[in-house]
Amino acid sequence: MFENVKMPEGMSAETLEHLINPKNYGKIEDADGVGVALDEKTNEYVVFYIDLNADTIEDAKFATNGCQDTVVIGSMFTDMIIGNDLNYAQTAVDKMHEKLGNLSPQQQVCADIVFTAYVASLKNAENKQRGEDEEMHVLKMKDSCDSVQKEDTNE
């Protein structure tokens, strides 16, 4: 689709596709796992939904109030893990880093919030399987996009 388009420096055609047409954005009703990653300094969050069939991720969706980098990374990551087993999904974080290449510190925080929400969704699914009544599992981010932006402007 983007064969004749001059890409912005460092952006792949795949990344541009996910930017223009994000995939898997939304909510899964009655998801097996719901995880939230929260940046308390900026109040940015990612909600990650997974449906599992044994050890296979049948479906994954995400929602965020974050920036376009977060949406692109969420779209690419969910696209990568749907239909794969949990073992593959564990390696998908590393594969995403390879696909994304050198990220700015701010983009790294955007990636980390997506991956953290995914981990929280797995924890929620695990807790539900043990019989716990947990609507969602929330993990707070150590690093904040706000802190990274301030560091960038101080250089």
PyMOL commands that set and color helices and strands:
alter all, ss='L'
color gray80, all
select helices_A, chain A and resi 13-20+68-81+86-100+105-129+145-154
alter helices_A, ss='H'
color red, helices_A
select strands_A, chain A and resi 33-39+44-53+56-64+137-140
alter strands_A, ss='S'
color yellow, strands_A
deselect
rebuild
show_as cartoon
